[in-house]
Every structure is written in C-alpha cells, then in structure tokens.
C-alpha cells in the first residue's frame, strides 16, 4: 500500500533536488533515477526550461512522496514503481527520483519541474487531480505489483458513468476515499460525538443539517454520502457505531431499525373532524385508483391518487397525536413551538460553550492533521516551514490553556454528541410543524374534491335513473 502526497514548492529547487538525491538516504545514490535531465545538471536544466518558456515565477517545482508499509516492499521495487509513475504521469517533465531507506519504512521522493520541457505549460495540482491521477495511478501500480491498496471492493450502489469509468481505470474518486475515511472513523468511534471529532482530525469540515455533509479543508463543495448510502446518514452512523457495521455492510441487518409502537387491539373507532375527512378522502382516492379508466378523472385527481401514501402518513400523524379539530391542531402547534424554542435555547447554550473553546478545538484538530508535515520538517525537508509553524502554534496554545489534552478531547466529543442529538430533535419538531401547515393547507382542497366528486356521482345516478 502506497500513501501518496504532493507538496507544491515556490522556492528551494536546488535544496529539494539535493534532499531527494542524498547519498546517505539512497544507498550511495544507487536508488536514484533521472528523467529528461542529466545527473549533476538537474537544477541548471530545469532553470533553463523556465527561462526559455518565460515561466520563472510562481511554483518552482512539485514534490511527490510515496510511502510504503514496513516490510511490504523492497527498495528496488519501490524505485521501479516510482519510475513507472513518472513515465505515465509526468511525461515531458524533468524529474529526479530517490528511494530513501534511512527510516523504518521505505519511501520514494519525486521532485519535478513545474514547467513541462516539451509543451512549455505549467503543471497544475488540485484536490481533484490528486485523487483522479496521482493516487489513482499509484494504487493501480501497487495492484499490478501485488501490493495492497487503500481501497478494496466497490460499492454496490448506483454510480454515475464518470465515476464508473474512473473506477474501471483504477482511479478512486473523492467519494470512494471519503467513504473509506467514514468507515475508518465509524470503526474507531465510541459514539457520534467521537465520530465527528475523528473526521475533523482527518482534515474534514462537517455540515450539520437535514443531511450530513463533508469536505476536506480547501474544497469548495460539501459531499453528502448519505444520499446514496443510508449507512452514512446520522442514524446509520449511530447504529453502526453501536457494533453493527459488519452486519449492515453484509446486508443482513437494516441500517435503521423502524419498529412501530405496540398498539393493543381496539374496536374500530368512529372518526370525526380531520380524521373523518381523511378517511373519506382516502376511500375516494382508493376507489378512483382501482379503476383502470376512471370516467372524467381530472389531472388534479390523478395527481392526488399518486399522493395516496402521503395522505396515509398524514392520517397516521393526526391519529397518533389525537388531532381532530382546528383547536386540537392549534394546541399541538403551540406545544411543538414551545418544545422547539427550548431545544433551540439549549443548542444556543452549547454553541456558546463551543465558541469559547473553539480556538482550542481547532488547535486540537491541527495537531492531529499536521503531524505528518511536522515529521517531514524534522527529517530536514524544506518547504514545510509554514505547516510546522502552524503545528507548533497549536501545541503552544494547547499547553498554555492548562487543560489536559485528553480531557479537552473528551469534552469536545461530548459537546459534538449533544449538538448532534439536539439537531436531530430540532429537525423532528420542525418536521411536525411543517406537516401541520401542510395538512391545514390541504383540508380545503380535500373538502372541495369530495364535494365535486359527490355532485358528479349524484348526476350520474340521476342520469341512470332517467334512462330506466
């Protein structure tokens, strides 16, 4: 398994080349390679390309790192994989490769010119190009040489043609990588709040709402994986954290268990008010739906028949909450609004607590997310100064706060858990109010439809009576 990373560099081209070709790290330069440039003249040739194309400003070079699992690969094979990667992905770019064996894990460094020597165009690195090209090519080369890859298996859900095409070429998409991180966080999390904390430490921003959204820092848009897979909804994640992930993934257990409340047998009630109206209307729609060619069926009624299940759900809502009259509806709305106001107040208090600690929470996430950059800086790699400085600032802030890091982590996870539960309850209460407003708007339409249908049926009966 190769973990890949690309680092843009705006300076230090000579230092980067020297670092990659360091003889102490590459077994006396045996584990090195050159593409489109000559040993000893790498820097001069790269700068010559920049001068000839008038592209000496901006990014000077890019640095790709391929790190392998300890004991999984030999240095020679790691160098060969890096060479194949450069041939396929960096055609026309001047590049140097060095496979370093000075640490417990073998890793290859690739430094290449930001300007293509053949086309004169600059290399552009984005989050999208990373997942579609760099990581995709690296994973495919690992599979071809019998090495493991980060993602194994494919989703059985429907996917777009573009995503299917990328997967068929061995190019993981951002969605597949996000789902892999979600599964890893679910397996490690103790509860929902801890899950959010782990995802934040992986570098994700989280949007709470009707659907959970995730995006890496720097991305423009959020992804909503729960749209395609209910496992990644809030309820699905909560169920999976409780120890059911394997069963849910195998399909032997539903993501969310919908258990109806126990209801003892009761004699058929005599409905009044809203309930009687819904019973009448559902009976009317059921009769219309049973006819293959209902006479004089208007487009409006045809649409109403298609909403039959929606009206059944509204009827069940009215019956469960014992709403019969407009007065009952008004009282229920008032109780719901009061409950909603209390929940929002509780959420505001929690958000204030969270805001007071936000700098510490952000520092906690930065320490986790920037740990790899700090390790590279300590190895002597230039170009990581900003990341290292940000890491040290976060550490200093945490130490000056006087709060133990494990306690701060537990507190953050607890607040996130409470906020998630409050958001769920708030959404439920708002859905109740929305359903009440929908029913109130629908009642006059239903009454009018029933009246028109009954008048039409009366005309039909009178017409048949005259014919007899």
Number of C-alpha atoms within 10 A of each C-alpha: 20 24 15 20 14 18 13 17 19 13 15 13 24 12 14 24 22 15 19 23 28 17 16 12 18 20 17 11 16 13 21 25 20 18 19 15 17 15 12 8 9 23 19 13 17 25 17 14 21 21 12 11 16 11 17 15 10 11 18 21 24 21 23 18 20 21 19 21 15 13 9 14 18 13 18 13 12 23 22 17 19 25 22 14 18 21 13 10 13 17 15 17 27 26 26 27 26 31 31 26 17 12 10 9 15 22 25 27 26 26 26 27 27 28 26 20 21 12 10 17 13 19 15 11 13 11 11 12 13 19 19 19 18 19 23 20 21 24 23 19 20 17 14 11 11 12 16 17 15 12 13 8 5 9 10 7 7 10 11 7 9 10 17 16 12 15 16 10 13 19 23 24 21 18 14 18 14 19 17 15 16 21 18 14 21 26 17 12 22 15 19 26 22 24 24 23 24 22 22 23 18 19 18 23 17 17 14 13 12 11 15 17 19 22 19 19 11 11 13 8 10 15 18 18 20 17 12 12 16 15 24 23 21 20 17 20 25 23 21 25 21 14 13 18 21 12 13 17 13 9 10 10 13 16 23 16 10 7 6 6 6 6 6 6 6 6 6 6 6 7 13 13 11 20 20 14 18 22 15 15 19 20 13 16 19 13 12 18 17 9 9 7 9 12 8 8 11 10 9 9 16 14 10 20 19 12 12 16 12 12 20 14 12 17 20 14 15 20 14 9 11 13 20 17 13 12 10 14 20 13 13 18 18 13 13 17 16 13 15 19 14 13 17 16 12 15 19 13 12 17 16 12 12 18 12 11 15 14 14 23 20 14 21 23 22 22 20 16 17 19 14 13 18 21 13 14 17 12 11 10 16 16 21 18 13 12 17 21 12 16 23 17 15 23 16 12 15 21 13 9 10 8 12 10 14 9 10 16 17 14 17 21 22 17 17 22 19 16 20 19 16 17 18 16 16 19 15 14 21 14 12 17 18 12 16 19 13 12 18 13 11 12 14 11 11 18 15 11 17 17 12 12 15 13 12 13 12 12 12 11 12 11 11 10 9 7 7 5
